[in-house]
């Protein structure tokens, strides 16, 4: 006897179920569940993970992949949610991270449209304060549109962005037909964050010939040039950094090169890799289709740079690996010598053994204060933390189960962060259906400071309170079970920090009857089929019998849906 084959065709329901039922106090939240395959060791950097995962594949009536609520998120490295930005960043968002502006910690993220076919996005940069309130939206200067790939704060005052500007151009020299007349002029800008004033602008077509493109105009892997939406993206800037001397470092993905730009006149000081490299690189230091190039140090004639080496380029659909220069992606730290004009690999950060990670797009490499390195595998939807010598000490995928298929994440970061939300904590009190007692659940989206939750029963109309108990806060949601059939009236809770200070008090709520999914009752009944496919009986699955209570719940939902057809 076996489960009906139709169960497996409906497996997409299992993932949807796994996104639900996470928090009783916030049933509106269905964040991704990190699939942690290498738990963080004691050597992992202290701090929170900042990610903004999304679905790489579009939903269809029978297939849904990726997070159900694509948004910026803050997680602990044990998988516990700290903050969901769903609905706060209300459009597609990416490049979510922490910065400092005018002496204060802020969050910022790109927010706007997302064109997966061409790897572009247009919108603005949205800043939040430590209370998760919007304090600034920054847009490009010179009548242009901010692209999704980059925003970096410089000296707490200015910001670096990049722009993809389609322009008409005669492309016959690069094999273009008379109908192929559009190319992307890749632009960087430095802006004053407070005023939006344009301080510096550099454009690729003024300084870099399309001859340097690695991907030719035809067959169109980087755009075919037939219209402005399909413009040939010969250069594709995806990161910008600025050094103390005022010069800029840009990553040109589709030229497989980094360029150091003079911050005064825009001239190119040097090129690393690509067709016109000023440096000699050994094989292990070469890279292609890279992301996230950053200066780590500069001293005399030596410059240390980190980057993410995709070694692959592809579309968001199909195999996604139409062009690749290696069988794996990696994070890399390179040492450049501008006297000998040589470059060498200082350290590579490669996929952990047994993880075949080759990302066709996206990715980042962050060197942490301790010397650890966080590598985000972009379109592979995974991230790994390493010790400085390349030993993996944490690995996770950005979503779990069926929803993990096709989940992607542009960049990942790890930071310290203090969050004190302006919104009040959420609280709900649910009476067990067997009458054994009442469970009070409380959570406070984005809070990093609560150490203990104290629970109270409101005993009269004047707000008098009776102490019910206190619980150490260890995760996003905290619960207190009040045993007994007597029942509880209205309840409230207060958030207390490590110094015993009350941070916030919830509103008062009455007790509701609890609704639980059938998998929580411990048994799910499903129809079974014989070898000929006919229904021959039913099987009762005990809780966890097949290793996943979510699967039980998904199976139940499938059969209920089929019954209602």
N, C-alpha and C positions, 0 to 999 in steps of 0.2 A: 504494500500500500504506500502511496506517495501523495504529497500535496499536489493539487491541481496545477498543471503547468501555467495556467493563467496567473497564478500568484507571482511568478517570476516576471511576466510581462508587465506587471503592475508595480514593479519594485521601486519606481519613482515615488510612490506614495510613502514608502518607508522613510525616505529622507525628509519629506515634508513633515512627517510625524515627529522626526527627531528634532526639528527646529522648534516645535511647539512644546508646551507643558514644562518649560524650564523654570519659570518663576511664577508662583501663585500670586505674589503681590504685583507683578507686572506681566499679566498675560498678553499684553500687546507687544512685548518684546520677543523676538525669535532670532537671536543672534547665532552666528556660526558657532559650532563646537570644535575647538581645536583638537585635531587628531595627533596626540603627542606620542611619538614612537621612540624617542630617546628622552626620558625625563631629565629635567635640569639637575645637574650635579651641584655639589657644594661650591664648585669653581665658577658657576654661572654668575654673570654680572647682576648686581642688585638693580632692580628697576622694573618698569612696566614695558610691555610690548605695544607698539603703535602700528596698526595695520588698517587697511581699507580694502578688504577682499570683495570680489564681485564675480559674477558668472561669466565665463569666457564663451559660453554657448548660449544662443537664444532659447527661450522657453518655447515648447510646442505643446499641443494638447496631450501628448503622451510622454514627453520628456522634459523634466525640469532639473537643472543642475545648478550648483553654486549656491551661495548664501541667499536665503529668502529675503533678507533685509540687508542688501548691499549698502555699506556705510563705513565711516571711520569708527574704529573700535580701540579701546584700551583693554588689554588683558594682562593678568599675571602669567608668569611662565609655567604655572601649574594648570593653566587653561581656564582659570576663574575670570569671569567678566568683571571689569571695573566700570567701564562706561560704554554705553551704546550711543552713537551719534545719529542713529536712524531718526529721521524727522527733524533733527537739528540742522544737519547738512541735508537739505531736502532734494538736491539734484545729485547727479552722479559725482562722486568725490574720490580723490586720490592724492597721493603724496602728502599724507597726514603725518604731522610731526610737531615737536616742541621747539620753540625758539624764545629769544628774549627781545622785547621791543620796549624801548624807553625804560629799561631797568626792571621790567616785570616779565615773568614767564607767561607765555601765550601758547595757544594751539593755533595751527593754521593748516589749511588744506585747499587744494584746487577744488572748485565746485562749478560744474557746467555740463556741457554735452560730451558725449563719448562716441567717436567713430572708430569702431573696432577694426573695420576693414583696412583702414589706412593708418591706424595708430595715432590719430590726432584727437584733440578735444579742445573746445573753445569755451571760455567762461571767465572766471575771476578768482581771486584768492580771498578766502574768508577767514578772519581772525576771531578767536574766542579768548576770553579771559579765564581766570581760574574758577570762575563761577559758571562757565559754559554759556556765557552771554556773548552775542556778536558785538564786537567793538570796532570792526573795520572791514570794508570790502575794497580790494585794490584791483584796478584794471590797468591795461597797457596804455602807453602814451602813443601819440601820433596816429590816432584813429585806427588802432590795430587791436587784435583780440589776443588775450592771454591764452597760451596753450597749456595743456595739463602737465607737461613733463617736468617743469622746474619752477620752484620758488625757494630761494635761500635768503636768509637775513644776513646782512653785512653790518657789523659794528652796531647792532641794535637800532639802526636808523634807516638803512636803505634795503632794498630787495632786488634780487636778480630774477628775471623771468625770461622766457623765450617765446617766440612767435613764429607760426608757420604762415607765411604770406604767399599765396599763389599769385604768380605774375605771368603775363604772356611773354613768350620769347621764341625766336627762331631756333628750333631744335634740330634742324637738318644736319648740323655738324655731328650730332650724336645719334644719327640714324632715324630721326623723326620724319614722319610724313607731313605733308602740308596741313593735315588735320591735327597733328600733335604740336600744340603751341603753348602748353602750360607747364611751368616748373615752380617748385617751392623755393622761395627765398627765405632761408632760415635766419632768424633775427634774434639777437639778445638785447635786452634793455636793463638798465639799472634805474630804479625809481626811488624817490623819496616816499617812504611808506605813509607818512602823515599827510602829505599834500598831493601825492601822485605825480609830482613834477618829474619829467624825464631828464635824467642826468647823463646818460650815455646810451648810444645805440650802435650796434654793429650788425651788418648783414653779410651773409655768405657770398652772394653773387658779386659783391664789390671786391672780394678778396680771394675767393676760391673758385676755380673753374670746375664745371661739371666733368671735366676730364678725370678728376680725382674720385669720381663715384665708383664704388665697387659693384653696385647693381645697375646695369645699363637700363636705358630707357625702354628697350624691348628685351624680354617679353612682358615687362610691366610689373615686376615684383615690388617695385617701389613707386608705383603709379605710372600710368601710360601717357599722360599729357594731353588727353583729348578734351578735358574741360578743367575748370578750376578745382572741382572736387576730386579729380583724378590726376592732379598735377604731379609731375615727376619729382619725387622727394629725394634728390640726389645726395643730400648732405645729412639731414635729420639730426638736428641738435637735440640731445636729451638730458644734458646737465651743464651747469655753469657754476664756476667758483671764482672767487677773487682773492688775490694775495695781498699782503700788507703794502706792496709796492704799487698797487693799483692796476696790476695786469690780470687778465682773465684766462681761465682754463675752460675750454669747451670740449664736450664729447660729441663727435660727429659719427653717429652710428653707421650710416650708410656709406661712409668713407673709411670705416674701420680705423679711425685716427683720432688722436687728441691734438688740439691746437692751443698754443699759448699766444694770447692776443695782447698787443701793446695797448694799455688803457688810455693812452693819450691820442695816438693817431690811428689805432685799429689795425696796424700792420701785424703780420704774423711773425712772431719771434722764433718759433720752432714748431715742427710737426713731429708727432710720435706715432710710428706705425703708418699704415696706409701706403699709398703709391709713392709718396714723396717724403718719406720719413727722413728727418735729420739725424736720427739715431740708428745705430746698428743694434738689433735685438736678437738674442738667441731664440731658439724655437720655443722654449718654455715661457718666454716673456711676451711672445706675440699674442694678439687678441683680435677679435673681430665682432662687429655688431654689438659693441659694448654699451654699458650704461654707467652712470653715477661715478664719474671721475672726480676725485678730491685730492687736493694737496694735503699731505700730512705734515710735512716739514720742508723748509728751504734754508740752506746754509751754504754760502759761497757758491760753488759750482755744482752742488748736489741737491736734487729735488726728489722727495719721496712722494709717491702718488698711489692711491688706492683706486680700484675700479672693479666693476662686475663684467666679466668676460662671458657674454652669451655664447659665442662661437656658433650661433645659429640665427637664421632669419626665416620667418614664415608668416603665413596668414593666420588669422584667428580661427580658421576652419580647415577641414581636411587634416592632413598629417601635420601641417604646421612646421615642417622641417625641410622646406624646399632647398635651402642652401645652408650648409653647415661646414665648419672648418675643424671641428673636433667632435668626439662622441660624448662630451660632457661640458657643461658650463662650469664656471669657477669664480671665486673671488680672488683678486690678485693685489699684491703690494709690489710696486716696482721702484727701483732706484735709478735715477737718471743722472748722468754726469755730462754737464754742458761744456767741459773742456775736452774730454776724450770722445764725446758724442756717442756714448754707449749707454745701453739700458740693460738692467738685469733684474731677474725675479728675486725678490727678497723672501716672499712666502706666498704659496698658493693655498687656497681653501677649496677643496674639491668635495664632491658629494660623498657622504658617508658610504662605507662599503655596503653594497646591495641596493643603493638608491640611484637608478639611472636618470639623473636630472640633466636635461638639455633643454633650456628655455628659449623658445623662438622669439620671445619679446619680454621686455620689462626686466627688473632685477636691481639689486642694490648691495653694496658692501659698506658696512659701518664699522669703523674701528672704535671700540668702546674705551672709556677712561682707564680701565684695568689692563688694557692691551688685548682683551678678548675681541673677537670679530664676529659680527652678526651678518650672515649672508642670506639674502632673500632671493628665492629662485624664480621670481617673476611669474611667467605664465604657467610654471609647474605648480604654483600654489603651495609652496613650502618655504620654511625658513630654518636655518641651522645656526647655532652659536658654537664657536670654537675657542679653545685657548689659543694664545698667540702662536704656538707651534703647529697649529692645524688639527688638533685633537677635537673631534665633535663632542660637545657636552650637553647639547639640547637639539632636538629636531622635532618639528611639528608641521602638519599640513593645516591649511587655514580653514578647512571644514572637514566634516566626517561623513563616512558612509557614502551613500549615493550622491549626496549633495557635494561631496568632495571632488567628484568627477567634474573637471572643467572649471573648478574654482581657481581664481587667479588673484595676484596681489602685486601691484606695481612696485612699491617699496615697503620695507619694514625697518623699524627703528626700536631702540631700547633706551629709555630715559627715566630719570627720576621725575616725579610729578606730584604736585599737591593740588588736589581738587576738592573744592567746597561748593557744592551746587547751590544755586539760589532757590531751586524748586524744593518743595517739602518732600520728605521721605514718603514712600508708598507703604500702606499697611492694609492687611486684610485678615479677618478672623473667620476660620472655617470650622464648622462643627462636623465631626466624623459621622458618617451615615450609620455607623453601628452604635452611636451614642456614647462612645467610650471617652470622649473629651473634645476639646477645642484646640486647634493649632493656630497660633498667631504668626503671620509671616510679615517681615518688614524688609525693605531695601531702599537704597538711596543712590540713584544712578549717578556715577561719577565721583562718589565720595571715597577719599583715600584716608581719612583721618579718624573715623569711628573705630574704637577698640571694643566697646561693649554696647549692647542694646539692653535697656531696661524696659520692662513691660508692666503696664498698670491696667487695672479695671476701674472704669469710671463708675462710682457707686451712687451718685445722686445728681439731681438737676443742676447743682451748683458747681459741678466739676470735681468734687472730692474723689480722691483716687486711693485704691488699694494696691499695694505692690504684689505683682504676680511672680516675678523672677527676673533674672538677667542672664544673658547668654553672650559668651565671647563671640565677637564678629570674626569669622574666618573666611567668608565668601560673599558673593554679591547679595545673596538673600540669607537672612537669619530667621530661625523659627523657634518658638517656644510652645511646647505642648502642655496644656492644662488638663490634667486628668480628672475624670468624674462626670457623672450624669447631671450634676446640678445645673450645668450650663453657665456661661459667662455672659455678662451684659455687654456694654460698650467698652472698647479697649483703646489704648494708645501706647506709644513707646517713645523713648527718648534716646538720642545718639550721644554717647559719652566717649571722649577721647582718652588718650593714655594718661593725661594729667587729672582726669576726673571731671573735666569741664563738660557741661551739657552743650552740645553743638546745635542741636535742633530737636524740636518735639513734633511728632506727627499729629495729624488730626485725629479725631475720635471716630471710630467705626463700630457698627453693630456686627453681630455674628450672622454669617450666612451658612447655608447648607452646602457642604463640599460636594463638588462634582469631580469624579476621578476617572481617568481612562481605564478601560477594561484590563489593560496589562498590569495596572497597579493592583487589581484585585487578585492577580496571580494566575488566572487561567483564561485561555482563549480557545474557543471551539471553531475549527475550520473543517471544510469538506475535503475529502481525500478521493483519489482516483486510483483505479487499478491500471494494469499495464495496457489495457485496451482504451484507456482514456475515460471510461465510464465512471460515474460517481458510485462508489461502493460503500461509503460510510463516512463517519466523521472521526476526527482525532482531536483530543483535548491537549493543548500545549500548556504545560506548567510554566510559571514565571521563570524566564531565563533558560528554558530547556534547550533552546537553539542558540543560546549565547547572546540574544538581543531582545530585550523587551520592546524595543522600537519596532522590530520586525513583526512581533506578534500584533502590535497595535496597527501596523500598516496592513497586515493580512486581513485583520478584522475590517478595517475601513474599505479594503478592496471588495470584500464579499458583500458588505452592506451596500456599496455603490452598485455592484452588479445586480443585487436584488432589486434595487430601485429603478433600474433601467426599463 
